[in-house]
């Protein structure tokens, strides 16, 4: 029975102790190389001394057009092959190695990374616990002078040769601040770095090969596709490796990020900070909305397929007019059979389908795909480039020319929405926030109960969750139950999230602009009024201060006058008393 992992919490697995178990899976170590024969010799010497059984290990070295051509040194694993790929680019070389590999697990390895003796075994003990893992070792970057291959092969602890060395700071920081990638499963795929990562081969076949259209960032982009295929990403500190010298990224991080971000923004929807533009469209949308026949519309209605033009238009237009621009709409149906009726269009049994196709024929965000709604997959199909050739059982290691088939990349979320149900302007964004924050694999939206007392519902499905569920589901088990075990399921009320059975007038961008302009003007007016009132308050405070000062001065004056009056009274009283005394004296 396949082990079930919740989210990216691989801690539920118990890998065997190194040196105390019997492995059975075969591993193919793929080493693309361009020049650098001296470093490649050290890499192969390190692989020759691995504790993982040699009979279960093959090494595929890919010469990516080196001049002079690379050669295999004397010190190397017994199962080492050299293939050539003259098409320049690491992605082409990696794909050539992938095509030639035959192992159950693919271990990517750069041609300047020397593995510790127990590194491959540390990787492989995880792969024996679950068939959908991507394991990454800990790289250290050494400035040490290059030893001889004989020295590397004879040394049990490579730290003696390559320390002191710097850790892979970015990777270590990511692991530490996410609880070993268990706290933030949405970013776990960033761990897929090609220098020392191993991936289950069947999982790679599902995700597809390296994207050769990318200049940089191929590892991260492949990590995203592996996540959508159901992968769990495991950091393994016991899988140590030494990178011979600094990487290009360590030397030129800012310009590398500039180039990488320009391309991966189109292909990795979960990197939201790279998609800050409020309106533009991307190659891989964040949300794919699949419009399905609404409950209560049987095959007898709407051209025999359950679709009505008015209902579909209400739903699609509301989706496209919402606050989430990073969205695409898929409408599955028998589009290949639809023919416009030239003589009597109003009696065409497929009229509604004709109208839908005609109305959205030139809307790039709407795709009309052949098939029934149930055939729209949550996970992407295997890429054609990763398939084997029927002639000899394996595709050629490096295509001689021509453009490889386009790699199919799934959106991270898919909403299945019945036609005729209209999301509010912010409904999709709110629903996605709920799913992302809670990490749910499925958010069901209860819309209504039809006349037959059956539930009408929308479903927000997380692609990675359903791909994982398809791997671990037991015979006879409902797929939703497997999703609940691995990611969780939540049901919400549709009206609470703004889903209604009728369409309102969509808010156009001009209306939104005018509303925003009016709001900004009102803010400016209120700001100006606030400043005026603040100035008035300051004036009043100043005047009150003057009044307080005047009051103090008046109190002082009054005090002085009181003193003078008291003195005058004393004088008057004394003078009057003296006069009385004199008068009495005269009378005597």
Beta strands, then each sheet from edge to edge (+ up, - down):
strand 1: 27-33
strand 2: 57-63
strand 3: 80-84
strand 4: 105-109
strand 5: 113-115
strand 6: 133-142
strand 7: 165-167
strand 8: 196-200
strand 9: 232-244
strand 10: 287-292
strand 11: 327-333
strand 12: 366-370
strand 13: 413-418
strand 14: 442-449
strand 15: 455-462
strand 16: 489-493
sheet 1: 3+ 2+ 1+ 4+ 8- 6+ 7-
sheet 2: 3+ 2+ 1+ 4+ 8- 6+ 9+ 5-
sheet 3: 12+ 11+ 10+ 13+ 15- 14+ 16+
end
